[in-house]
Amino acid sequence: MKICEICGSILEECGTCLFNVPEDKAPCLADYEAMARGEMSHAEHQIVVGRWALHNTELQSQKTLIKMREFADSAWGKKVKIFKM
């Protein structure tokens, strides 16, 4: 199992990270509906946002990046749910 060195996500078989995408394809976009359905917790959502933010640092303040790093580090190497829009 290979882990993304940036966010700690499990890499796909092709070696790419699901969280290394532009803002309009951010995996957290569908999380709000998933949380409303009870399929995802707020903590799981924070990990998804944290992993995505670490791949898109130019969109984040330094204060935000510190918090996002905490979220990503808390689940380093663990699989998380990703919901599609």
C-alpha positions as CSV (number, residue, x, y, z in Angstrom):
1,M,0.0,0.0,0.0
2,K,1.4,3.4,-1.0
3,I,0.7,6.6,0.9
4,C,0.6,10.1,-0.5
5,E,3.5,12.0,1.0
6,I,1.6,15.2,1.0
7,C,-1.7,14.3,2.7
8,G,-1.4,10.7,3.9
9,S,-4.1,9.3,1.7
10,I,-3.9,5.8,0.2
11,L,-2.8,6.2,-3.4
12,E,-4.8,4.7,-6.2
13,E,-3.2,1.8,-8.2
14,C,-2.0,4.3,-10.8
15,G,-0.1,6.2,-8.1
16,T,-2.2,9.3,-8.1
17,C,-3.9,10.9,-5.1
18,L,-7.7,11.4,-5.2
19,F,-7.2,14.6,-3.3
20,N,-4.9,16.2,-5.8
21,V,-7.6,17.9,-7.8
22,P,-8.7,21.5,-8.5
23,E,-11.2,23.3,-6.4
24,D,-14.2,22.6,-8.7
25,K,-13.5,18.8,-8.3
26,A,-12.8,18.8,-4.6
27,P,-13.9,15.5,-3.1
28,C,-15.6,17.4,-0.1
29,L,-18.2,19.0,-2.4
30,A,-20.7,16.1,-1.9
31,D,-19.9,15.7,1.8
32,Y,-22.7,18.0,3.0
33,E,-25.4,15.9,1.4
34,A,-23.7,12.7,2.8
35,M,-23.6,14.2,6.3
36,A,-27.3,15.2,6.0
37,R,-28.1,11.5,5.1
38,G,-26.1,10.3,8.0
39,E,-23.5,8.6,5.8
40,M,-20.5,10.7,6.9
41,S,-19.5,12.4,10.2
42,H,-18.2,15.9,10.5
43,A,-14.9,14.5,11.6
44,E,-14.6,12.4,8.4
45,H,-15.5,15.5,6.4
46,Q,-12.7,17.5,8.1
47,I,-10.2,14.8,7.1
48,V,-11.3,15.0,3.4
49,V,-11.1,18.8,3.5
50,G,-7.7,18.7,5.2
51,R,-6.3,16.3,2.6
52,W,-7.6,18.3,-0.3
53,A,-6.3,21.6,1.2
54,L,-2.8,20.3,1.5
55,H,-2.7,19.7,-2.2
56,N,-4.1,23.2,-2.9
57,T,-2.0,25.3,-0.5
58,E,-2.3,28.5,-2.7
59,L,-6.0,28.7,-1.8
60,Q,-5.4,28.6,2.0
61,S,-4.0,30.9,4.7
62,Q,-1.1,29.7,6.8
63,K,-3.4,29.5,9.8
64,T,-5.9,27.3,7.9
65,L,-3.0,25.1,6.6
66,I,-1.9,24.4,10.1
67,K,-5.4,23.2,11.0
68,M,-5.7,21.2,7.8
69,R,-2.4,19.5,8.5
70,E,-3.7,18.4,11.9
71,F,-6.8,16.9,10.3
72,A,-4.8,15.0,7.7
73,D,-2.2,13.8,10.2
74,S,-4.9,12.4,12.5
75,A,-5.9,9.9,9.8
76,W,-2.5,9.4,8.1
77,G,-2.7,6.2,6.0
78,K,-6.3,5.5,6.7
79,K,-9.0,5.2,4.1
80,V,-11.8,7.7,4.2
81,K,-15.2,7.8,2.4
82,I,-15.4,9.9,-0.7
83,F,-18.8,10.8,-2.1
84,K,-19.4,11.8,-5.8
85,M,-21.6,14.8,-6.8
